[in-house]
Amino acid sequence: MPTYSPPLRDMQFVMHEVFKVTDAYKAMPRHAEVDVDTINAVLEEAGKFAAEVTFPLNISGDEEGCVLDKATHEVKTPKGFKEAYAKYVEGGWAALSCDPEFGGQGLPFVLNQCLYEMLNSANQAWTMYPGLSHGAYEALVAHGTDEQKKTYLPKLTTGEWTGTMCLTEPHCGTDLGLLRTKAEPQADGTYKLTGNKIFISAGEHDFTENIVHLVLARLPDAPKGSKGISLFVVPKYHVKADGSLGDRNPIVCTGLEHKMGIHGNATAQIALDGATGTLVGQPNKGLAAMFVMMNAARLGVGNQSLGLTEVAYQNALAYAKDRIQMRSLSGTKAKDKEADPIIVHPDVRKMLLTAKAYAEGGRALQIFGTLLLDQAHHHPDEKVRKDSDELVALLTPIVKAFITDNGHIATNACMQVFGGHGFIKEWGMEQFVRDNRINMIYEGTNTIQSLDLLGRKVLGNQGATLKKFGKLVAKLVEEEGVNEKMAEFINPLAYLGEQMTKFTTEIGFKGLQNPDEVGAAAVPYLRVAGHLVFAYFFARMAQAAQRAIDGGSSDPFYAAKLQTARFYFAKLFPETATLMRLARSGSQALMDTDLALA
Ligand SMILES: Cc1cc2nc3c(=O)[nH]c(=O)nc-3n(C[C@H](O)[C@H](O)[C@H](O)COP(=O)(O)OP(=O)(O)OC[C@H]3O[C@@H](n4cnc5c(N)ncnc54)[C@H](O)[C@@H]3O)c2cc1C
């Protein structure tokens, strides 16, 4: 059976020693009072909730799955899930970083980020029920009418109701411009929606008395394609003027998908048969409203893989110290045993350190990203808000795709540490691999993320936002460039930083002549950009660790951090050379292949 211990020390290191988040919060009136003790106390309680309440349900939830009663269209979630959710609501966790205007606690997004990393480590399938509500909440905060906000936000804030994102239809997932669900305007200002949605996460369940579906659909006169999409809020039960529940709305679950992982989460087929909804935002501008939801969800998906990477690592590490097999190549290490623990073997250490480095790099990126979100929402200076917003937009596809691809590498490596036992269910490792696999697919596949990064976020503004990130890199290089102790971290970062502009320009020029060049380069490009970002964060973590050591600390945490950073730069970062070569190798070997693919 796997175990899980919340990585509080590493979270605190990143928040307090690397990014000094409370200094940043002092500048934001909403968070000026948030201090280190408050942050640490919340993290500790959040860790307890994840480890003690939802983690014990991870394997049973996977085995049991969800069951649909076709007669009533109700879904029964695995044993214990509903009760765990009640504890989550009772503990106020749903409201942690929601706006006090709607009953939230108004704490920084960074805290919610860490809460969710731990919940994802503990039980990704369970965590998706409350997790999806955040996208719906954000979309209604940004685009809802006063009436919609009054009706839905207080209940989404407390967690009494959950939210969903109903985008995908059987014939369209990536290309939502093809969607067919119809919305007919009614005399009373509402709309009647008819159509079929599939793959809707948490689309039906027994946690709450109501579910708030956010649904994309087309108005009768809508232009074709993505310019004709509108967003609607469609509750499972109508809500009366006094807030009590009315009749059942005909938006029902007609089937549940049988799938590779996240069995405890209900992936619902949803039929809308004249269901009543109200418009969110402007007609035909559903795409803009939808992106608020999707950006929140994309950061959330990166967090799912971060959580799985951490829990897989913890279990593989414990196993590698315990399992004895063969002797070390450099001579017996455990003389009292028949063989040495497998952790003595270089390749086993490589697998463990790969997962550790991807967890720690991912955590730093996620905490930095959510600190930017806090600034984008609550900093009094408009320029800081705008810059933060742009940087989050640049980092979002990297969070989604780089962290989930790394999660795939890491969970597989950790399963491999267990040898054949990793393939056997009772150890829990194969579940981490299976659960992680969807993270590379939903919320826009990782290919789509890479096109978003290279096409829209980088080339779309002639590299302006990338240059803003480049300035952060240049500042660090300037600060530490003469520090010999930091050279092994700073030199490769500086080198890649310098290369990035030329590399990007080259692909951009080729893309002007042939757009397939961008499509061919995008996936390796995103991985190179991911390494630039991770290299920056590893250098910053190494800087903080080195300063603590120079200041006299003998806490082994800092020496360990330097070792992990050293491993990252020596063994993971060098793949950037191959990736750049791949990105530069052009589209011809892919596109001039009609015979090969005949
Ligand atoms: C378990 C699960 C949960 C989900 N939860 C939700 C949910 O809550 N709400 C919701 O609305 N949807 C949800 N989805 C749907 C998910 O977001 C889509 O499956 C995903 O966006 C891909 O769409 P698709 O499956 O239709 O694949 P397609 O769009 O058909 O894509 C097939 C392949 O073609 C590639 N491709 C497509 N277009 C391009 C292009 N222009 N360039 C390069 N490659 C391209 C894709 O990357 C992919 O590899 C879920 C799916 C699953 C399996």
The ligand as a MOL file (V3000), in Angstrom:
LIG
                    3D

  0  0  0     0  0            999 V3000
M  V30 BEGIN CTAB
M  V30 COUNTS 53 58 0 0 0
M  V30 BEGIN ATOM
M  V30 1 C -11.5240 11.5500 -18.7430 0
M  V30 2 C -11.8460 12.7680 -19.5330 0
M  V30 3 C -12.3670 13.8900 -18.8880 0
M  V30 4 C -12.7230 15.0230 -19.6190 0
M  V30 5 N -13.3080 16.0970 -18.9880 0
M  V30 6 C -13.8760 17.0810 -19.7480 0
M  V30 7 C -14.7220 18.0770 -19.1570 0
M  V30 8 O -14.9070 18.1380 -17.9500 0
M  V30 9 N -15.3220 18.9700 -19.9820 0
M  V30 10 C -15.1490 18.9570 -21.3310 0
M  V30 11 O -15.7410 19.7830 -22.0220 0
M  V30 12 N -14.3250 18.0500 -21.9150 0
M  V30 13 C -13.6980 17.1110 -21.1680 0
M  V30 14 N -12.9010 16.1590 -21.7460 0
M  V30 15 C -12.6370 16.2330 -23.1720 0
M  V30 16 C -11.2010 16.6190 -23.4980 0
M  V30 17 O -10.9550 17.9460 -23.1770 0
M  V30 18 C -10.9820 16.2800 -24.9890 0
M  V30 19 O -10.9550 14.8700 -25.0750 0
M  V30 20 C -9.7010 16.8610 -25.5230 0
M  V30 21 O -9.7920 18.2680 -25.5710 0
M  V30 22 C -9.3810 16.3440 -26.9350 0
M  V30 23 O -10.5100 16.3610 -27.7570 0
M  V30 24 P -10.9180 15.0330 -28.5510 0
M  V30 25 O -10.9390 13.9060 -27.5960 0
M  V30 26 O -12.1570 15.3130 -29.2980 0
M  V30 27 O -9.7350 14.7770 -29.5640 0
M  V30 28 P -9.5750 15.4520 -31.0110 0
M  V30 29 O -9.8830 16.8910 -30.9190 0
M  V30 30 O -10.3370 14.6440 -31.9890 0
M  V30 31 O -8.0280 15.2750 -31.2720 0
M  V30 32 C -7.4300 14.0350 -31.6710 0
M  V30 33 C -5.9260 14.2250 -31.8560 0
M  V30 34 O -5.6770 15.1900 -32.8750 0
M  V30 35 C -4.8170 16.2030 -32.4180 0
M  V30 36 N -5.1540 17.4790 -33.0320 0
M  V30 37 C -6.3740 18.0180 -33.2100 0
M  V30 38 N -6.2730 19.2240 -33.7960 0
M  V30 39 C -4.9630 19.4650 -33.9910 0
M  V30 40 C -4.1940 20.5400 -34.5390 0
M  V30 41 N -4.7780 21.6540 -34.9870 0
M  V30 42 N -2.8630 20.4160 -34.5800 0
M  V30 43 C -2.2480 19.3170 -34.1090 0
M  V30 44 N -2.9110 18.2650 -33.5820 0
M  V30 45 C -4.2440 18.3440 -33.5070 0
M  V30 46 C -5.0570 16.2480 -30.9110 0
M  V30 47 O -3.9400 16.8210 -30.2310 0
M  V30 48 C -5.2450 14.7630 -30.6000 0
M  V30 49 O -3.9990 14.1330 -30.4410 0
M  V30 50 C -12.4880 15.0350 -21.0220 0
M  V30 51 C -11.9350 13.9230 -21.6550 0
M  V30 52 C -11.6390 12.7930 -20.9400 0
M  V30 53 C -11.1280 11.5910 -21.6660 0
M  V30 END ATOM
M  V30 BEGIN BOND
M  V30 1 1 1 2
M  V30 2 1 2 3
M  V30 3 2 2 52
M  V30 4 2 3 4
M  V30 5 1 4 5
M  V30 6 1 4 50
M  V30 7 2 5 6
M  V30 8 1 6 7
M  V30 9 1 6 13
M  V30 10 2 7 8
M  V30 11 1 7 9
M  V30 12 1 9 10
M  V30 13 2 10 11
M  V30 14 1 10 12
M  V30 15 2 12 13
M  V30 16 1 13 14
M  V30 17 1 14 15
M  V30 18 1 14 50
M  V30 19 1 15 16
M  V30 20 1 16 17
M  V30 21 1 16 18
M  V30 22 1 18 19
M  V30 23 1 18 20
M  V30 24 1 20 21
M  V30 25 1 20 22
M  V30 26 1 22 23
M  V30 27 1 23 24
M  V30 28 2 24 25
M  V30 29 1 24 26
M  V30 30 1 24 27
M  V30 31 1 27 28
M  V30 32 2 28 29
M  V30 33 1 28 30
M  V30 34 1 28 31
M  V30 35 1 31 32
M  V30 36 1 32 33
M  V30 37 1 33 34
M  V30 38 1 33 48
M  V30 39 1 34 35
M  V30 40 1 35 36
M  V30 41 1 35 46
M  V30 42 1 36 37
M  V30 43 1 36 45
M  V30 44 2 37 38
M  V30 45 1 38 39
M  V30 46 1 39 40
M  V30 47 2 39 45
M  V30 48 1 40 41
M  V30 49 2 40 42
M  V30 50 1 42 43
M  V30 51 2 43 44
M  V30 52 1 44 45
M  V30 53 1 46 47
M  V30 54 1 46 48
M  V30 55 1 48 49
M  V30 56 2 50 51
M  V30 57 1 51 52
M  V30 58 1 52 53
M  V30 END BOND
M  V30 END CTAB
M  END
